[in-house]
Each structure stands twice: as C-alpha cells, then as structure tokens.
C-alpha cells in the first residue's frame, strides 16, 4: 500500500493545492500518523493561530495558496495542526473550499449518497401525493420529518467525504503536550499526581492494535517526554525539577528502545506493547511518589 505522505509533490509550489486535497479527502488521519512517524518533532507544535497569523480571511476565501512557503512547511512539519485547520475551513471556509474537487474515494462515496438521497426524495414525493397521506399528516409532522431527513442527509454527506470520521477519531489530548497544562498552578505533590494520572489515562484510553499505531503512540510519548524535559515547571524547586528531568531522561531511553523494537518487523508486537505498558505504569508510579 502506497504511503499518503509519499504523494507530496517535489515542487513546493504545489504543496498548498496538495494539502488542500488532504484536508478535504478521506486519508488525513493516515497522513498525520505517517508524518509523525517519518519526521517526529522534538518540540511541541506551535499554536495554529500563530502559524496562520492574520491570513485567516484569505485562507477562508482563497485557500492555502495565500500562505507563504514557510507557513505551509510548518503545517507539514507539525501535522496535528491539520486537524484544527480542517475544522476551521469546514466551519468558516467560503465558496473556494466548497468548490474544491474531492478526491476519487470521496467522489465515489458522495455519488452513493446522492443516489440514496434521490431515491428517498422520490419516495417521499410519492407518499405526499396520496390522498390518505394528505388527510393524515399535519404540517407540523411534515416539518419534523423534513428536519429529520435533512439531519440524516447531512450526516451521510459528512460520512461520505470522511469528515464525520474526524469527529470520532480525532486523537485524544495528552496533558504533557500542552505548555499550559505543564504550567498549571498547583502544589508540587499534586503536580506529580497530575502528571502521572494524565499519562496513565492517555496511554490506556486507546490501546494500539497495529505496529504503526504503536509506533505513532510511542512517538507521541517520546515527544511529550522531551517537552517535560524542556519545560520550566514553575511549581517545582530547582532540585525537584532536576529529579523530574532525570526521571524523564531515563524514560526517554526506554521509549527509544521500545520504538526500535516496534520498528523491527521481526519483533513480537504483543511483547513490545506489554513492555511499553510496563514503562508507562512504572513512570506513573514514580511521578505519583516523586514529590509526595
């Protein structure tokens, strides 16, 4: 199977159009996972507003071609920003985004939905013309049915182009990745419990089933751990911060080992996953006891 990321054009002038197709296509989640695996970033991503700046009106009306090369490059280097960007253009995008031609998979899905829609509309039209239906159905009932049908149609169209799936599969947040969460104002002993609980909840909320999913999850863990190492941690004394950073560096060594094993196709995936789970449990326990 061809990697979506390998379809990135060689000419950077074509990147905006390519990225627009990814935003409106059915493989955005796959692209994000691939980019995170192929080019993990050591630092947390910037805020999307910082990347787009005052170009939002132009993006909504003219697309990503209104952004300079450096902004496009940042979006590709920090692929999780693409989820927020997709949400913004779906909500606020103008006619430019509505008229973008969908990719082949989305077109096939949309065509199937349109056929079902036409069949249902024809059926309702026939029902509405029968004398019995005219006597039995009040305007209020007809209006309620119409509203229900429109809602169902909207859901079907969203599903057809892969957007509905975005709402249910958007990657779950992880507090370690947020500078605001790391800077939360709380006592040191509570901070240790907070970090430990956040790690445990995030890691076990959605267990990876495939090798690629495990690699992507370990990559996020590594990036989050590096974020902790670089953070100032105003809740802690200098000695406490040193203790935390030392722990994080030890976990980072283990995470890199798990990543190396997971990347080896000959390795036993269940064993690597079990070892990774144990690292998470040990890190959680250490954090909960670190400042107690």
Residue, then its C-alpha position, 0 to 999 in steps of 0.5 A: x500500500x502506497x504511503x499518503x505522505x509519499x504523494x507530496x509533490x517535489x515542487x513546493x509550489x504545489x504543496x498548498x493545492x496538495x494539502x488542500x486535497x488532504x484536508x478535504x479527502x478521506x486519508x488525513x488521519x493516515x497522513x498525520x500518523x505517517x508524518x509523525x512517524x517519518x519526521x517526529x518533532x522534538x518540540x511541541x507544535x506551535x499554536x495554529x493561530x500563530x502559524x496562520x497569523x492574520x491570513x485567516x480571511x484569505x485562507x477562508x476565501x482563497x485557500x492555502x495558496x495565500x500562505x507563504x512557503x514557510x507557513x505551509x512547511x510548518x503545517x507539514x512539519x507539525x501535522x496535528x495542526x491539520x486537524x484544527x485547520x480542517x475544522x476551521x475551513x469546514x466551519x468558516x471556509x467560503x465558496x473556494x473550499x466548497x468548490x474544491x474537487x474531492x478526491x476519487x474515494x470521496x467522489x465515489x462515496x458522495x455519488x452513493x449518497x446522492x443516489x440514496x438521497x434521490x431515491x428517498x426524495x422520490x419516495x417521499x414525493x410519492x407518499x405526499x401525493x396520496x390522498x390518505x397521506x394528505x388527510x393524515x399528516x399535519x404540517x407540523x409532522x411534515x416539518x419534523x420529518x423534513x428536519x429529520x431527513x435533512x439531519x440524516x442527509x447531512x450526516x451521510x454527506x459528512x460520512x461520505x467525504x470522511x469528515x464525520x470520521x474526524x469527529x470520532x477519531x480525532x486523537x485524544x489530548x495528552x496533558x504533557x503536550x500542552x505548555x499550559x497544562x505543564x504550567x498549571x498552578x498547583x502544589x508540587x505533590x499534586x503536580x506529580x499526581x497530575x502528571x502521572x494520572x494524565x499519562x496513565x489515562x492517555x496511554x490506556x484510553x486507546x490501546x494500539x492494535x497495529x505496529x504503526x499505531x504503536x509506533x505513532x503512540x510511542x512517538x507521541x510519548x517520546x515527544x511529550x517526554x522531551x517537552x517535560x524535559x524542556x519545560x520550566x515547571x514553575x511549581x517545582x524547586x530547582x532540585x525537584x525539577x532536576x529529579x523530574x528531568x532525570x526521571x524523564x531522561x531515563x524514560x526517554x531511553x526506554x521509549x527509544x528502545x521500545x520504538x526500535x523494537x516496534x520498528x523491527x518487523x521481526x519483533x513480537x508486537x504483543x511483547x513490545x506493547x506489554x513492555x511499553x505498558x510496563x514503562x508507562x505504569x512504572x513512570x506513573x508510579x514514580x511521578x505519583x511518589x516523586x514529590x509526595 
